[in-house]
Amino acid sequence: MSTVSEPSKFIIEQNQRALKELPFDNTADQADADRGFIAKLEPGIVKDAKGNVVWDDESYGFLQGSCPNSVHPSLWRQSGLVVKQGLYEVVPGIYQIRGLDLSNMTIIEGNTGVIVIDPLISTETAKAGMDLYFVHRGQKPVAAMIYTHSHIDHFGGAMGVMTAEDAASGRIPVIAPAGFLEHAVAENVYAGVAMARRAAYMYGAALPRGPKGQVGAGLGQTTSTGTVTLIAPTHDITATGQEMTIDGVRIVFQITPGTEAPSEMNFHFPDFRALCMAENATHTLHNLLTLRGALVRDPHVWAKYLTESINLYGRDSDVVFASHHWPTWGTETLVEYMELQRDLYAYLHDQTLRRINLGYVGGEIAEMMDMPPALADSWAAHGYYGSVSHNVKAIYQRYMGWFDGNPAHLWEHPPVENAKRHVEFMGGADEVLRKARQSFEEGDYRWVVQAVNYVIFADDTNEAAKSLQADAFEQLAFGAENGPWRNFFLSGAYELRNGSFGTPTKELPETMLAAMTVDMVLDGLALRVDGPKAWHEKAVSDWVFTDENRTVRLQLRNGVLLHWDRHDGDKLPAADVTFTLTRPTLIGMLLGGRDVGELVQSGALAVEGDVQSFAKLVGLFDAPDPNFNIVTP
């Protein structure tokens, strides 16, 4: 493995200025992060059934003492807080497992059992957290499980808490906001391969850990790599003010769709005077467009829901906690904290729109945006996970799209052809690198990575260009307050020096596949059709689902795979082939690799007509590439 460079004098000076200018004398977060500590998992390592390490908190043992020159001091501070691991009491009867995954798992004690909120990413880390709780609070049955929202770090460890049979039998209710299942599955299916590859950069899961490597992701340290599961909800929350009493615990819900997730909710525990804010108020500026890729979130709606949370529950609470980071105690303090979070998203939204209407574009507004003093002085408003820069660009994208209105940008050449022309106009690769080295010596690393990128995309065998860009990426990483930015820069440098580390996360788990609807499966197939290859091909099939009492027509024409429900009396031409099956059989056949012949022989699948018609269609599918290049063409 190639050697990582040393921080330059420019980065050291920048980080030293931050150390002097930021409010490091405010240590309230350190006290709150330690408050209620009961016990750690020792050692802080979680393994799967085969002995593979899926979580290693011990690898962050270097996060203590003075900040090294290779880390922004504000990010060093945040990572030192987030790395704290173990079982914590929020208030008597409410406990959290922190530092055993990217997210927190919260445990509420009822009359006879426990309510588990957000069971982490992996079954292994969730089970380790539950076991830690049971050791120190006694063995108790699970009375319910609640998902705050539809992101995988809040449901993936479900089967480390309970079984699918527990939910199916009705013994343990699984509660989620309306739309949870659709969004949880869809996000991991439609662009899931590309998101997973970019998530490897965002969370730095494959990077070496240390002062010149991965130090955290701002929201949590990184993602666990164990077994992901999904247990479908049995109860939907559909309206703000909806109440449930579970094992003697009263819960009042607030639905907040379109905030941090498309399906999300906060909830209040009146008898505990405790408010759970899911991921809508954490100790960081969050993402409006996560760097791994997602739909752009709505900061205007986000701010309005935070106002509603404050007015409905804030002043009737003594503590506010979330599915990341540490709680905030005291009614006056927590209301101010939530108001600052609200002001943060509202300010970014309103000021970006103001400047859009003055004619500025996203990149310009991002450089112009200064935050109000009260927000700049609030640690919880700093960009450890989201950033002012990429959030402003996300708001621009949400309202205006990719095009900035300048016709010169309307039809640019694609990256490789663009790069070749840039390099030629700039005097050739050697001249670009000569000038880029000069810019590097002047500390203009942003320009270095942009200029050298042209050389790499014009000729990906140019090792001198790769080395120089890697050096510049590392300098940008050493100066980044934002955890994902640091991880992106370091991941780019790593792959330029050592080759691709691919996608370290696993494929979609069987439990998530099993939750897919027929329409999701067929929509997913449509995204894999090689359009040009299929231009002149036609195929028509009917799919009779005996378990859903429906027939679906699947048709390929003009490179498009369409599907719709058939009804009695439809005047449609006959299908080439008809399949009779159930939804689980469809999933096994098209996504799970089940052999069609075996399914027919077992009676799970009946086929009538020209099966070769469908075989021809299968031959037109592309296989997604989880290891595509990012920093090289």
Secondary structure by P-SEA (a helix, b strand, c coil): cbbbbcccaaaaaaaaaaaaccccccaaaaaaaaccccccccccccccccccccccccccccccccccccccaaaaaaaaaaacccbbbccccbbbbcccccbbbbbbbcccbbbbccccccaaaaaaaaaaaaaccccccccbbbbccccccccccccccccaaaaaaccbbbbbccaaaaaaaaaaccaaaaaaaaaaaaacccccccccccccccccccccccbbbbbccccccccccbbbbcccbbbbbbbbccccccccbbbbcccccbbbccccccccccccccccccccccaaaaaaaaaaaaacccccccbbbcccccccccaaaaaaaaaaaaaaaaaaaaaaaaaaaacccaaaaaaacccccccccccccccccccaaaaaaaaaaaccccccccccccccccaaaaaaaaaaaaccaaaaaaaaaaaaaacaaaaaaaaaaaaaaacccaaaaaaaaaaaaaaaaaacccaaaaaaaaaaaaaacccccccccccccaaaaaaccaaaaaaaaaaaccccccccbbbbbbbbbccccbbbbbbbcccbbbbbbbccccccccccbbbbbcaaaaaaaccccccaaaaaaaccccccccaaaaaaaaaabbbbbcccccccc
